[in-house]
Amino acid sequence: MDDSKRATIYFDPAVHQALRLKAAETDQSISEMVNDAVKRSLAEDVEDLEAFERRKRERSVSFESIVRDLRKRGRL
């Protein structure tokens, strides 16, 4: 991490203990593990935003109309 930035993060004591144990077991630092987890979370956000973008032109259907249609067809 050449251009790393420092941040202070407060963990629940039990979470911190679990992180310390996992870091020792996987030969990683807590910083590396947290950085990787944040990257994965942000990547999921990108995937979600791309999916929303692809689907934004789809016709919207209200919950009420779906229920009415199911009832009309004898499914409810």
DSSP file (Angstrom, degrees, kcal/mol; ACC not computed):
  #  RESIDUE AA STRUCTURE BP1 BP2  ACC     N-H-->O    O-->H-N    N-H-->O    O-->H-N    TCO  KAPPA ALPHA  PHI   PSI    X-CA   Y-CA   Z-CA
    1    1 A M    >         0   0    0      0, 0.0     3,-1.0     0, 0.0    31,-0.0   0.000 360.0 360.0 360.0  81.9    0.0    0.0    0.0
    2    2 A D  T 3   +     0   0    0      1,-0.3     0, 0.0     0, 0.0     0, 0.0   0.927 360.0  32.1 -65.3 -49.2    2.3    2.7   -1.3
    3    3 A D  T 3  S+     0   0    0      2,-0.0    -1,-0.3     0, 0.0     0, 0.0  -0.197  88.0 160.9-103.4  40.5   -0.1    5.7   -1.1
    4    4 A S    <   -     0   0    0     -3,-1.0     2,-0.4     1,-0.1     0, 0.0  -0.233  28.6-146.5 -64.8 149.5   -2.1    4.5    1.9
    5    5 A K        -     0   0    0      2,-0.0     2,-0.3     0, 0.0    -1,-0.1  -0.927  15.5-125.2-115.6 143.7   -4.2    6.8    4.0
    6    6 A R        +     0   0    0     -2,-0.4     2,-0.3     2,-0.0     0, 0.0  -0.680  30.7 172.4 -91.3 140.3   -4.7    6.4    7.7
    7    7 A A        -     0   0    0     -2,-0.3     2,-0.6     2,-0.0    -2,-0.0  -0.989  29.2-128.2-141.9 149.1   -8.1    6.2    9.3
    8    8 A T        -     0   0    0     -2,-0.3     2,-0.4     2,-0.0    -2,-0.0  -0.884  28.1-176.5 -99.9 125.8   -9.2    5.5   12.8
    9    9 A I        -     0   0    0     -2,-0.6     2,-0.6     2,-0.0    -2,-0.0  -0.979  15.3-148.0-124.2 133.8  -11.9    2.7   13.0
   10   10 A Y        -     0   0    0     -2,-0.4     2,-0.3     6,-0.0    -2,-0.0  -0.901  18.4-168.3-104.6 122.9  -13.5    1.6   16.2
   11   11 A F        -     0   0    0     -2,-0.6    -2,-0.0     1,-0.0     0, 0.0  -0.785  31.7-102.2-107.6 150.9  -14.5   -2.0   16.4
   12   12 A D     >  -     0   0    0     -2,-0.3     4,-2.7     1,-0.1     3,-0.3  -0.478  42.6-115.3 -58.7 139.9  -16.7   -3.9   18.8
   13   13 A P  H  > S+     0   0    0      0, 0.0     4,-2.3     0, 0.0     5,-0.2   0.867 115.4  49.5 -53.2 -40.9  -14.3   -5.7   21.1
   14   14 A A  H  > S+     0   0    0      2,-0.2     4,-2.2     1,-0.2     5,-0.1   0.889 111.6  48.9 -67.5 -38.0  -15.5   -9.1   20.0
   15   15 A V  H  > S+     0   0    0     -3,-0.3     4,-2.6     2,-0.2    -1,-0.2   0.910 110.7  51.1 -66.0 -42.0  -15.1   -8.2   16.3
   16   16 A H  H  X S+     0   0    0     -4,-2.7     4,-2.6     1,-0.2    -2,-0.2   0.909 109.8  49.7 -62.6 -41.7  -11.6   -6.8   17.0
   17   17 A Q  H  X S+     0   0    0     -4,-2.3     4,-2.4    -5,-0.2    -1,-0.2   0.922 111.0  49.1 -63.1 -43.3  -10.6  -10.0   18.7
   18   18 A A  H  X S+     0   0    0     -4,-2.2     4,-2.6     1,-0.2    -2,-0.2   0.904 111.4  50.0 -63.2 -40.4  -11.9  -12.1   15.8
   19   19 A L  H  X S+     0   0    0     -4,-2.6     4,-2.9     2,-0.2    -2,-0.2   0.920 110.1  50.1 -62.8 -43.9  -10.0   -9.8   13.3
   20   20 A R  H  X S+     0   0    0     -4,-2.6     4,-2.1     2,-0.2    -2,-0.2   0.918 112.7  46.6 -61.5 -43.6   -6.8  -10.2   15.3
   21   21 A L  H  X S+     0   0    0     -4,-2.4     4,-2.3     2,-0.2    -2,-0.2   0.917 114.6  46.2 -65.7 -43.5   -7.2  -14.0   15.4
   22   22 A K  H  X S+     0   0    0     -4,-2.6     4,-2.5     2,-0.2     6,-0.2   0.898 110.5  53.9 -66.9 -39.0   -8.0  -14.2   11.7
   23   23 A A  H  X>S+     0   0    0     -4,-2.9     5,-2.1     1,-0.2     4,-0.8   0.923 111.6  44.9 -59.9 -44.3   -5.1  -11.9   10.8
   24   24 A A  H  <5S+     0   0    0     -4,-2.1     3,-0.4    -5,-0.2    -1,-0.2   0.895 114.6  49.0 -66.2 -39.5   -2.7  -14.1   12.7
   25   25 A E  H  <5S+     0   0    0     -4,-2.3    -2,-0.2     1,-0.2    -1,-0.2   0.845 118.7  37.8 -69.6 -34.2   -4.1  -17.2   11.1
   26   26 A T  H  <5S-     0   0    0     -4,-2.5    -1,-0.2     2,-0.2    -2,-0.2   0.399 106.7-121.1 -99.5   1.9   -4.0  -15.9    7.5
   27   27 A D  T  <5S+     0   0    0     -4,-0.8     2,-0.3    -3,-0.4    -3,-0.2   0.893  73.2 121.3  57.8  42.1   -0.7  -14.0    7.9
   28   28 A Q      < -     0   0    0     -5,-2.1    -1,-0.2    -6,-0.2     2,-0.2  -0.874  64.1-113.1-125.6 161.0   -2.4  -10.7    7.0
   29   29 A S     >  -     0   0    0     -2,-0.3     4,-2.1     1,-0.1     5,-0.2  -0.575  27.0-116.9 -87.0 160.0   -2.7   -7.4    8.8
   30   30 A I  H  > S+     0   0    0      1,-0.2     4,-2.9    -2,-0.2     5,-0.3   0.895 117.9  57.0 -60.3 -39.0   -6.1   -6.2   10.1
   31   31 A S  H  > S+     0   0    0      1,-0.2     4,-2.7     2,-0.2    -1,-0.2   0.910 106.2  48.4 -59.2 -43.6   -5.6   -3.2    7.7
   32   32 A E  H  > S+     0   0    0      2,-0.2     4,-2.5     1,-0.2    -1,-0.2   0.920 113.1  47.6 -63.3 -43.0   -5.2   -5.6    4.7
   33   33 A M  H  X S+     0   0    0     -4,-2.1     4,-2.3     2,-0.2    -2,-0.2   0.923 114.7  45.0 -65.4 -44.1   -8.3   -7.6    5.7
   34   34 A V  H  X S+     0   0    0     -4,-2.9     4,-2.6     2,-0.2     5,-0.2   0.919 112.9  51.4 -66.2 -42.8  -10.5   -4.5    6.2
   35   35 A N  H  X S+     0   0    0     -4,-2.7     4,-2.3    -5,-0.3    -2,-0.2   0.920 111.6  47.4 -59.6 -44.9   -9.2   -2.9    3.0
   36   36 A D  H  X S+     0   0    0     -4,-2.5     4,-2.3     2,-0.2    -1,-0.2   0.905 112.0  50.1 -63.0 -41.8  -10.1   -6.1    1.1
   37   37 A A  H  X S+     0   0    0     -4,-2.3     4,-2.2     2,-0.2    -2,-0.2   0.900 111.0  48.4 -64.5 -41.1  -13.5   -6.3    2.7
   38   38 A V  H  X S+     0   0    0     -4,-2.6     4,-2.6     2,-0.2    -1,-0.2   0.908 110.4  51.9 -66.2 -41.1  -14.3   -2.6    1.8
   39   39 A K  H  X S+     0   0    0     -4,-2.3     4,-2.4    -5,-0.2    -2,-0.2   0.915 110.0  49.0 -60.5 -43.2  -13.1   -3.2   -1.8
   40   40 A R  H  X S+     0   0    0     -4,-2.3     4,-2.0     2,-0.2    -1,-0.2   0.909 111.4  49.9 -62.8 -41.2  -15.5   -6.2   -2.1
   41   41 A S  H  X S+     0   0    0     -4,-2.2     4,-1.8     1,-0.2    -2,-0.2   0.916 111.6  47.5 -63.8 -43.4  -18.3   -4.2   -0.7
   42   42 A L  H  X S+     0   0    0     -4,-2.6     4,-2.1     1,-0.2    -1,-0.2   0.875 108.7  54.8 -66.3 -36.6  -17.7   -1.3   -3.1
   43   43 A A  H  X S+     0   0    0     -4,-2.4     4,-2.2     1,-0.2    -1,-0.2   0.889 106.5  51.8 -63.1 -38.7  -17.5   -3.7   -6.0
   44   44 A E  H  X S+     0   0    0     -4,-2.0     4,-2.5     1,-0.2    -1,-0.2   0.890 107.4  53.0 -63.1 -38.9  -20.9   -5.1   -5.0
   45   45 A D  H  X S+     0   0    0     -4,-1.8     4,-2.8     2,-0.2    -2,-0.2   0.905 107.6  50.9 -62.2 -41.1  -22.2   -1.5   -5.1
   46   46 A V  H  X S+     0   0    0     -4,-2.1     4,-2.5     2,-0.2    -2,-0.2   0.924 110.0  49.8 -62.1 -44.1  -20.9   -1.0   -8.6
   47   47 A E  H  X S+     0   0    0     -4,-2.2     4,-2.2     2,-0.2    -2,-0.2   0.917 111.8  48.6 -60.0 -43.6  -22.6   -4.3   -9.7
   48   48 A D  H  X S+     0   0    0     -4,-2.5     4,-2.6     2,-0.2    -2,-0.2   0.927 111.2  49.2 -62.5 -45.7  -25.9   -3.1   -8.1
   49   49 A L  H  X S+     0   0    0     -4,-2.8     4,-2.3     1,-0.2    -1,-0.2   0.887 110.7  50.6 -62.8 -38.9  -25.6    0.4   -9.8
   50   50 A E  H  X S+     0   0    0     -4,-2.5     4,-2.3     2,-0.2    -1,-0.2   0.899 110.3  49.9 -64.5 -40.0  -24.9   -1.3  -13.2
   51   51 A A  H  X S+     0   0    0     -4,-2.2     4,-1.8     2,-0.2    -2,-0.2   0.915 110.6  49.4 -64.9 -42.8  -27.9   -3.5  -12.8
   52   52 A F  H  X S+     0   0    0     -4,-2.6     4,-0.9     1,-0.2    -2,-0.2   0.914 110.6  51.1 -60.8 -42.0  -30.1   -0.5  -11.9
   53   53 A E  H >< S+     0   0    0     -4,-2.3     3,-0.6     1,-0.2     4,-0.3   0.914 110.4  48.4 -62.3 -43.5  -28.8    1.3  -14.9
   54   54 A R  H 3< S+     0   0    0     -4,-2.3     3,-0.3     1,-0.2    -1,-0.2   0.835 119.1  39.6 -65.2 -31.6  -29.6   -1.7  -17.2
   55   55 A R  H >< S+     0   0    0     -4,-1.8     3,-1.9     1,-0.2    -1,-0.2   0.422  83.2 100.1-100.3   1.4  -33.1   -2.0  -15.8
   56   56 A K  T << S+     0   0    0     -4,-0.9    -1,-0.2    -3,-0.6    -2,-0.1   0.740  82.7  52.5 -65.4 -21.3  -34.1    1.7  -15.4
   57   57 A R  T 3  S+     0   0    0     -3,-0.3    -1,-0.3    -4,-0.3    -2,-0.1   0.481  84.3 113.4 -91.5  -2.2  -36.1    1.7  -18.6
   58   58 A E  S <  S-     0   0    0     -3,-1.9     2,-0.1     1,-0.1    -3,-0.0  -0.383  79.9 -99.1 -68.3 147.1  -38.2   -1.4  -17.6
   59   59 A R        -     0   0    0     -2,-0.1     2,-0.4     1,-0.1    -1,-0.1  -0.440  36.9-129.2 -65.5 135.9  -41.8   -0.8  -17.0
   60   60 A S        -     0   0    0     -2,-0.1     2,-0.4    -3,-0.1    -1,-0.1  -0.718  20.5-163.8 -89.9 137.2  -42.7   -0.4  -13.3
   61   61 A V        -     0   0    0     -2,-0.4     2,-0.1     3,-0.0    -2,-0.0  -0.983  16.1-129.6-123.3 129.5  -45.4   -2.6  -11.9
   62   62 A S     >  -     0   0    0     -2,-0.4     4,-1.6     1,-0.1     5,-0.1  -0.402  16.0-123.8 -77.2 154.2  -47.0   -1.8   -8.5
   63   63 A F  H  > S+     0   0    0      1,-0.2     4,-2.4     2,-0.2     5,-0.2   0.896 111.7  56.5 -59.4 -42.1  -47.5   -4.4   -5.8
   64   64 A E  H  > S+     0   0    0      1,-0.2     4,-2.6     2,-0.2    -1,-0.2   0.895 105.3  50.1 -60.5 -41.5  -51.2   -3.7   -5.7
   65   65 A S  H  > S+     0   0    0      2,-0.2     4,-2.2     1,-0.2    -1,-0.2   0.866 109.8  51.2 -68.4 -34.0  -51.6   -4.4   -9.4
   66   66 A I  H  X S+     0   0    0     -4,-1.6     4,-2.6     2,-0.2    -2,-0.2   0.932 111.6  47.1 -65.5 -45.5  -49.7   -7.7   -9.1
   67   67 A V  H  X S+     0   0    0     -4,-2.4     4,-2.5     2,-0.2    -2,-0.2   0.925 112.2  49.9 -62.8 -44.6  -51.9   -8.8   -6.1
   68   68 A R  H  X S+     0   0    0     -4,-2.6     4,-2.6     1,-0.2    -1,-0.2   0.915 111.8  48.8 -59.8 -42.6  -55.1   -7.8   -8.1
   69   69 A D  H  X S+     0   0    0     -4,-2.2     4,-2.0     2,-0.2    -2,-0.2   0.909 111.0  49.5 -64.8 -42.9  -53.9   -9.8  -11.1
   70   70 A L  H  <>S+     0   0    0     -4,-2.6     5,-3.0     1,-0.2     6,-0.8   0.914 113.1  46.9 -61.7 -42.2  -53.1  -12.9   -9.0
   71   71 A R  H ><5S+     0   0    0     -4,-2.5     3,-1.6     4,-0.2    -2,-0.2   0.919 110.5  52.8 -64.8 -43.2  -56.5  -12.7   -7.3
   72   72 A K  H 3<5S+     0   0    0     -4,-2.6    -1,-0.2     1,-0.3    -2,-0.2   0.852 110.1  48.1 -61.5 -36.2  -58.2  -12.2  -10.7
   73   73 A R  T 3<5S-     0   0    0     -4,-2.0    -1,-0.3    -5,-0.2    -2,-0.2   0.355 118.8-111.3 -88.8   7.2  -56.5  -15.3  -12.1
   74   74 A G  T < 5S+     0   0    0     -3,-1.6    -3,-0.2    -4,-0.1    -2,-0.1   0.707  83.9 122.3  75.8  19.2  -57.5  -17.4   -9.0
   75   75 A R      <       0   0    0     -5,-3.0    -4,-0.2    -6,-0.2    -5,-0.1   0.640 360.0 360.0 -88.5 -15.1  -53.9  -17.6   -7.6
   76   76 A L              0   0    0     -6,-0.8    -5,-0.2    -5,-0.1    -1,-0.2   0.338 360.0 360.0-122.2 360.0  -54.8  -16.0   -4.3
